Amino acid sequence: MPEATCMTVTFAESWDAASRTGGRELSPGEARARDAAGLPYVVVHRAPGREVPLGVRMVAWQAGVLDTWAYDEHGRRTAETELRLLTDERRLLIRSLLVRQYQDGRTAEFDVDAPRTSVDLAADGTARISHQPEGMRGASLEAEVAVADEDLWTARPGFDDWPGLPVADALPDWVAAQLVSEASGWRREPSRLLGSTDFDRVFRPGTHIPGLTVLDPVPCGSVRVPSGVLAVACPQSWDREPRITVAVPPGTYRVKAALVEVADQGYGSYEDVLAVRMQIGDAPVAVWEMALGPRDDTLRLRSGEAFGFDTDGATGAFGDAGVWQDLRDQLERSNWRGSPEADKLTDSVAGMHLDGGDLGADLAVFCTGGDGVYPVWVGRSASGEVVCVDVQTAFDLDIDA
């Protein structure tokens, strides 16, 4: 980002990178005192006549942290960096860089089709570069390279050095040179946003998977989603807002469980629920895509990792995101002995179903195989429309076998 003339600097106690809002404004004297004491504060770089900042730095010397964000004129984050103080307090390790490009002014922040490049660096002088020229749906070009000392570290800035240290929204020259070079060592990794599992197999009666026989899928009620935003999350989570949501046409959708017979040589065969599905449309699924939460970026995933919703109560649920908290409250009340809402809750083979009544929305609760993170997979048609939303609930059973 070219350094703007007449750039101004202001200070704040904290910063919300998504909403571009800061905490209590600090005077230069207060910020200087916090810098000297190692306490957290924020430096905001602005240009006259521009509503959104050019860049922001969050500083917390006691924690050894310096994080930065660069914004374009539309308020979208174009770059993020993490710098860390290690044993030498005179210099900072440039631990990670993430740069995004947007095709035009209408492209949403973090759009899955926006090109992006991530660099993770280590103090031993190595770096992992991941480049997605076609966005998260495309393949990733990846390489591990050696990094020169001067590209790995930067001097710790003094408090008065901020105006001379603008936030960058372009890749360093050494990274750009790696991307355009013909050097060997680059490998092509398939998109981690797109899954290889065919969930349709476990909803197709009679299908044989090693150790499993697929039985008839079992209906688990229907869920009204009037807002057009489906939430998939643990209904017992402390989070008031679901982190995984999927945009669907407003409507009422059937939920069903994939029931399988498991051949167990030690204890004999038994039945188990392998996955749950909310059926949105009738078109064939052409691709399975991982649902993402805020700031989820597949460049941050290692092989075999996935984003999803977190549960420490071994449960998940489908529900309307617009009244998610209201549904959770009603679910809790319906479990009280003698509650007038108890008749709103019925059992299903996957877990429970809550009739949300006057909320105009419902909740389908399902049991998972335990605590942890459960990916949410969106089946899309060849035209990109949502066909179904699936969650594998039993991870000790292998769908891909």
C-alpha positions in Angstrom: 0.0 0.0 0.0 1.6 3.3 -1.0 2.2 5.6 1.9 -0.5 8.3 1.8 0.4 11.9 2.1 -1.0 13.7 5.2 -1.7 10.3 6.8 -3.0 10.7 10.3 -2.5 8.4 13.2 -5.0 7.9 16.1 -4.9 5.5 19.1 -7.5 3.2 20.8 -7.6 0.6 23.5 -8.8 -2.2 21.2 -9.9 -3.0 17.7 -12.6 -5.2 16.1 -11.1 -6.1 12.7 -14.4 -7.2 11.2 -16.5 -4.2 12.1 -13.6 -1.7 11.8 -14.4 -0.2 15.2 -12.1 0.6 18.0 -12.5 0.7 21.8 -12.0 3.8 23.9 -10.0 6.4 22.1 -6.6 7.1 23.6 -4.6 10.3 23.6 -1.1 10.1 22.3 0.2 10.4 25.8 -2.0 7.5 27.0 -0.9 5.4 24.1 2.8 6.2 24.7 2.4 5.2 28.4 0.8 1.9 27.4 3.5 1.2 24.9 6.2 1.8 27.6 4.3 -0.4 30.1 3.7 -3.2 27.5 -0.1 -2.9 27.7 -2.3 -3.4 24.7 -3.3 -0.5 22.5 -4.1 0.1 18.8 -2.6 2.4 16.2 -5.1 3.4 13.4 -3.7 4.9 10.1 -6.1 7.1 8.2 -6.1 9.2 5.1 -8.1 12.5 4.8 -11.5 12.0 3.1 -11.5 8.2 3.5 -14.1 6.7 5.8 -12.3 3.4 6.4 -8.8 3.2 7.8 -5.7 2.5 5.6 -4.4 0.1 8.2 -4.4 -0.9 11.9 -1.8 -2.2 14.3 -2.6 -3.9 17.5 0.3 -3.8 19.9 0.8 -5.7 23.2 4.5 -5.8 24.1 4.0 -7.8 27.3 2.5 -10.6 25.3 5.1 -10.1 22.5 2.3 -9.4 20.0 2.1 -7.0 17.0 -0.8 -7.8 14.6 -1.7 -5.7 11.6 -4.6 -5.3 9.1 -4.8 -3.4 5.8 -8.1 -2.3 4.4 -9.1 -1.2 0.9 -11.5 1.7 0.2 -14.5 -0.7 0.5 -13.5 -1.7 4.1 -12.3 -5.2 3.1 -9.3 -6.7 4.7 -6.6 -7.0 2.0 -3.8 -8.2 4.3 -3.1 -9.5 7.7 0.3 -10.0 9.4 1.4 -11.5 12.7 4.7 -10.4 14.2 6.1 -11.8 17.5 8.8 -10.8 20.0 10.8 -13.8 20.9 14.0 -13.9 23.0 15.5 -10.8 21.3 13.3 -7.8 22.2 14.9 -5.6 19.7 13.4 -7.4 16.7 10.2 -9.1 15.6 9.7 -12.4 13.9 7.4 -12.0 10.9 5.4 -15.1 11.8 2.6 -15.0 9.1 1.3 -13.0 6.2 -2.0 -13.3 4.4 -2.9 -11.2 1.3 -6.2 -11.2 -0.5 -7.2 -9.8 -3.9 -10.8 -8.8 -4.8 -11.9 -8.9 -8.5 -14.0 -5.7 -8.2 -15.8 -3.5 -5.7 -18.8 -5.8 -5.5 -16.8 -8.8 -4.3 -17.5 -9.6 -0.7 -14.8 -9.7 1.9 -13.4 -13.2 2.2 -15.3 -14.3 -0.9 -14.4 -18.0 -1.5 -13.4 -17.2 -5.2 -11.0 -14.3 -4.3 -7.3 -15.2 -4.9 -5.2 -15.3 -1.7 -1.7 -16.1 -0.6 -0.6 -17.2 2.8 3.0 -17.4 4.2 3.8 -19.1 7.5 7.4 -18.5 8.8 9.5 -20.1 11.5 12.4 -18.8 13.4 14.7 -21.5 11.9 14.5 -19.7 8.5 11.9 -21.8 6.8 8.6 -20.7 5.3 5.5 -22.4 3.9 3.9 -20.6 1.0 0.3 -21.4 -0.1 -1.2 -19.7 -3.1 -4.7 -20.0 -4.3 -5.0 -18.1 -7.6 -8.6 -19.2 -8.1 -9.7 -18.8 -4.5 -10.7 -21.5 -2.0 -12.6 -23.6 -4.6 -9.4 -23.9 -6.7 -6.3 -25.9 -6.1 -3.5 -24.5 -3.9 0.2 -24.2 -5.0 2.4 -24.9 -2.0 6.1 -24.9 -1.3 8.5 -24.9 1.7 11.4 -22.5 1.1 14.4 -21.1 3.0 14.1 -17.4 4.0 16.9 -14.9 4.3 17.4 -13.5 7.8 16.5 -9.9 6.7 13.2 -11.2 5.3 12.3 -13.1 8.5 12.8 -10.4 11.0 12.1 -6.7 11.3 13.2 -4.2 13.9 10.9 -3.5 16.8 9.5 0.0 16.2 9.7 2.7 18.8 6.5 4.6 19.6 7.4 7.5 17.4 8.1 5.2 14.4 4.5 4.5 13.6 3.9 7.1 10.9 6.9 5.8 9.1 5.8 2.2 9.2 2.7 1.9 6.9 0.8 -1.4 6.7 1.5 -3.4 3.6 -1.2 -4.8 1.4 1.1 -6.5 -1.1 3.4 -9.5 -0.8 7.0 -8.9 0.0 9.3 -9.0 -3.0 10.9 -12.3 -2.0 7.4 -14.0 -1.9 6.4 -12.5 -5.2 9.6 -13.7 -6.7 8.9 -17.2 -5.5 5.5 -17.2 -7.1 6.7 -16.2 -10.6 9.9 -18.3 -10.5 10.3 -21.6 -12.4 12.0 -23.1 -9.5 11.2 -26.7 -8.6 9.6 -27.7 -5.3 6.1 -26.4 -5.9 3.3 -28.9 -5.5 -0.3 -28.7 -6.4 -2.8 -29.6 -3.6 -6.5 -30.1 -4.3 -8.9 -27.6 -2.8 -9.5 -28.2 1.0 -12.9 -26.5 0.7 -14.2 -29.3 -1.5 -14.7 -32.7 0.0 -14.1 -36.1 -1.6 -16.7 -38.0 0.5 -19.9 -39.0 -1.3 -22.5 -38.6 1.5 -25.2 -39.8 -0.9 -23.8 -43.4 -0.4 -24.9 -43.5 3.2 -28.4 -42.4 2.4 -28.8 -45.1 -0.3 -30.3 -48.3 1.1 -28.5 -51.5 0.3 -25.1 -49.8 -0.2 -22.2 -51.8 1.2 -19.3 -50.1 2.7 -16.6 -52.2 4.3 -18.0 -53.1 7.8 -21.3 -51.3 7.1 -24.6 -51.9 5.4 -26.7 -48.9 4.6 -30.3 -49.2 5.8 -33.3 -47.0 5.0 -32.8 -43.4 6.0 -35.0 -42.4 9.0 -37.1 -39.2 9.0 -36.3 -36.8 11.9 -39.0 -34.2 11.4 -38.9 -30.9 9.5 -37.4 -27.5 10.3 -38.7 -24.1 9.3 -36.0 -21.7 8.2 -37.9 -18.4 7.6 -34.9 -16.2 7.6 -33.1 -18.1 4.8 -30.0 -18.5 7.0 -29.6 -22.0 8.4 -27.5 -22.4 11.5 -25.6 -25.7 12.2 -24.1 -25.6 15.7 -24.1 -27.1 19.2 -27.3 -26.0 21.0 -25.5 -26.2 24.3 -22.6 -23.9 23.3 -21.9 -20.8 25.3 -21.7 -18.9 22.1 -24.8 -16.8 21.5 -24.3 -16.7 17.7 -23.7 -19.8 15.6 -20.4 -19.7 13.8 -21.5 -22.0 10.9 -24.4 -20.8 8.8 -25.6 -21.7 5.3 -27.8 -19.5 3.1 -30.8 -21.4 1.8 -34.2 -20.3 0.3 -36.6 -19.5 3.1 -38.8 -22.6 3.6 -39.5 -25.8 5.5 -37.0 -28.6 5.1 -37.0 -32.3 6.0 -34.3 -33.8 8.2 -33.3 -37.4 8.0 -30.7 -39.7 9.6 -28.4 -42.1 7.7 -28.9 -45.4 9.5 -26.3 -48.2 9.0 -25.8 -51.7 10.3 -22.3 -52.1 11.7 -20.7 -55.6 11.6 -18.8 -56.0 14.8 -17.0 -59.3 15.2 -16.6 -58.9 19.0 -20.1 -57.8 20.0 -22.3 -58.7 17.0 -23.9 -56.3 14.6 -25.6 -53.1 15.7 -27.3 -50.1 14.2 -25.9 -46.6 14.3 -26.5 -43.1 12.8 -23.7 -42.3 10.5 -24.8 -38.8 9.3 -27.7 -36.4 9.4 -29.0 -34.4 6.5 -31.3 -31.4 5.9 -32.7 -31.8 2.4 -33.0 -28.5 0.6 -33.5 -29.4 -3.1 -33.9 -32.4 -5.4 -31.2 -31.9 -7.9 -28.2 -34.3 -7.9 -25.2 -33.2 -5.8 -22.3 -32.2 -8.1 -19.8 -31.1 -5.4 -19.5 -31.2 -1.6 -18.3 -28.0 -0.1 -17.2 -27.3 3.5 -19.3 -24.7 5.2 -17.1 -21.9 6.7 -17.4 -19.7 9.7 -16.2 -16.1 10.1 -12.6 -15.7 9.0 -12.2 -19.4 8.2 -9.7 -19.6 5.4 -8.7 -23.0 3.9 -5.1 -21.7 3.5 -4.8 -22.1 7.3 -5.7 -25.8 7.1 -3.2 -28.6 7.1 -3.8 -31.9 5.4 -6.6 -33.8 7.0 -7.9 -30.7 9.0 -11.3 -29.1 8.6 -13.4 -26.2 10.0 -16.7 -26.9 11.6 -18.8 -26.3 14.7 -17.5 -27.2 18.1 -19.3 -29.2 20.8 -18.4 -30.2 24.3 -21.9 -31.7 24.8 -21.7 -34.3 21.9 -24.7 -32.6 20.2 -25.4 -30.5 17.1 -28.5 -28.9 15.7 -30.1 -27.5 12.6 -32.1 -24.3 13.2 -32.9 -20.8 11.9 -30.0 -18.5 12.6 -32.3 -15.5 12.9 -33.9 -16.9 16.1 -31.1 -19.2 17.2 -30.9 -17.9 20.8 -34.7 -18.0 21.1 -34.7 -21.7 20.0 -32.0 -22.6 22.4 -33.8 -20.9 25.3 -37.0 -22.8 24.4 -35.1 -26.0 24.1 -33.8 -25.5 27.6 -37.2 -24.7 29.0 -38.8 -27.7 27.3 -36.5 -30.0 29.3 -37.7 -28.6 32.7 -40.0 -30.9 34.6 -43.6 -29.7 34.4 -42.8 -27.1 31.8 -45.8 -26.1 29.6 -43.4 -26.3 26.6 -42.4 -29.9 27.3 -44.8 -31.2 24.7 -42.9 -29.2 22.1 -40.0 -31.6 22.3 -40.1 -35.1 20.8 -37.5 -37.8 20.3 -36.0 -38.7 16.9 -33.6 -41.5 15.9 -30.9 -38.9 15.6 -31.7 -37.0 18.9 -34.6 -34.7 19.5 -37.0 -32.3 17.5 -38.2 -29.0 18.9 -41.4 -27.4 17.5 -40.6 -23.7 17.8 -44.3 -22.8 17.7 -44.9 -19.0 17.4 -41.2 -18.5 16.6 -42.0 -19.8 13.2 -38.8 -21.9 13.3 -37.8 -25.2 14.7 -34.7 -27.1 15.9 -33.5 -30.5 14.9 -31.0 -31.7 17.6 -28.7 -34.6 16.7 -26.2 -36.6 18.8 -22.6 -36.7 17.7 -20.0 -39.4 18.4 -18.4 -37.3 21.1 -17.0 -33.8 21.7 -14.8 -32.0 19.2 -15.1 -30.2 15.9 -17.6 -31.5 13.3 -17.4 -30.2 9.7 -20.6 -29.2 7.9 -20.8 -30.3 4.3 -23.0 -28.5 1.7 -24.0 -30.5 -1.3 -24.3 -28.2 -4.3 -25.8 -28.8 -7.7 -24.0 -28.3 -11.0 -25.4 -24.7 -11.0 -24.2 -24.0 -7.5 -27.5 -24.2 -5.7 -27.7 -25.8 -2.2 -29.1 -29.3 -2.4 -28.5 -30.6 1.1 -26.5 -29.9 4.3 -24.8 -32.9 5.9 -22.9 -33.7 9.1 -21.1 -37.0 9.7 -22.0 -37.8 13.3 -20.0 -41.0 13.8 -16.3 -40.4 13.0 -15.2 -43.9 14.2 -17.0 -45.3 11.1 -15.3 -44.7 7.7 -17.6 -43.5 5.0 -14.7 -43.5 2.4 -13.6 -47.1 3.1 
